[in-house]
């Protein structure tokens, strides 16, 4: 009997007994997963050509040794087993009775032979860097990854970056590489020479990326026999290994769905399970008595369309776009699903670092509905008070107070108050009478009633210099807000001292493009910016003031929120509010 026939016979035997582990059975679900550890000389700063990150996988020596009860098995590995996220990792696995290496991570080494050009598109140009572009030498739909010499940014982040960075074009056909001016890489000849010299000196610029289609490298017949013997149920308890990056051998390759969302821990389709295992939360707004079911996944080169259907056979669709989604960071991405005929809105939170994208479109007729507890009413959020003064405008746009639910909500506000000292126009409330407090109630669709109190604040004389800090995202980083506020105070005869570590000498601030409250509370560095507020991994304002020898601010303008809501990851409302509370408190 040939080796493969023998293996298939063993598998067929085990299937008869419903995969129950019995004496002498081969554990064909056992897997050795790849992993990736990283190191860079200065972890405080972003990855750059002077702060190179090295990545180590399983089997760096080219041989992975397994110690079974009866023998030592040496597995030849022509390149290490890497991991980018939970869904995409190289692994030693038994597929259809054959042992081998399944590759889900690709590695490309830049050589300088790529068709580089200086990227002259205005939206990518700035005075601090030079950007280059070439045809992408790799085939991948997921536009994330890891790189030894650069942070990998989204296309949107790359446009505003003033630091070394690598990104993909929105369709994935191009790679953009940006260098700070201090690197003195300003011409095509410069970048080609840099990449070539790094390559021949053993420090290649490497890009670790998601393979669209996995490959499978089969071990020879001798190793097949040895692995079958090692993974017999009688032997597995004595199985060991020698590799510092290998943590464990897993004896199950199954995944389980979130039973707070799904009525069962499986959809009856392994490929769908591997995708929807990333779902962390789901809310259905404006629903009736309908039940809701997973309908399937439809794939394209630009994104993933998720569909859910209800018991009336109405289909709700939402899309994950590759070009603005992050499949590496361990955080939630929000997907909004809508139909063409109902006002029901479905909000799904999915951790893309946990998912594996199937290779083809998959639809299901699963009879297991989503949990009834997923149904929810419309949510709104408003401050307790809104302050207004004699000068300037104070306006509340009601559509911005609706968290979720109701694609036609903008036309369904009803506003009441005890007087008419306000204007309500195009879903906007504006107080019009000075020196009067005003309480307004608004109702959305007759279901959600929220009060807003406008409190009048009279002008005051200020007889001292004020210390003011602006903390925020790209709107603060552009320098305009702090500059104009300072000019407005000066026009009223009041000097202010702007506090911060960024900006110019007379216009200090703490603005960082692309940052959210999450980044300020958790990220040592992001999008080329370092975090001045973290102390032992925690936001520490006192530490920030003392370590930078700054005056304590009298007032802090916190200009965050856009990226918390609109960028992928960590945008659940509970997490957003928690991060804001951390900063404010």
Secondary structure, DSSP 8 states (H G I E B T S, - for coil): --HHHHHHHHHHHHHHTTT---TT-B-TT-EEE---EEEES-TTS--BTTB-EEEE-BTTTSEEEEE-SS-EEEEE-SS-B-BSSSSSB-EEEEETTEEEEEEEEEEEE--S-S--EE---GGG--TTEEEEEEE-SS--SS---EESSSEEE-HHHHHH--S-EEEE-TTSSEEEEEEEGGG---SHHHHHHHHHHHHHTT---EEEEEEEEEEEEE--HHHHHHHHHHTBTTTGGG-EEE-TT----BS-------TTTBSSS--S-HHHHHHHTTEEEEEEES--S--EEEEEEEE-SSEEEEEEEETT--EEEEEEEGGG--SSSSSEEEEEEE-SS---EEEEEEEGGG----SS-EE------B-GGGEE--EE---SEEEE-SSS--EEEGGGGEEES-TTGGG-EEEEESS--EEEETTEEEE-STT--EEEEEEETTTEEEEEEEEE-------S-EEEEEEESHHHHTSHHHHHHHHHHHHTT--EEEE-SEEETTEEEEE-TT--HHHHHH-SEETTEE-SSEETTEE-HHHHHHHTT----SEEEEE--HHHHHSSSS--HHHHHHHHHHHH-
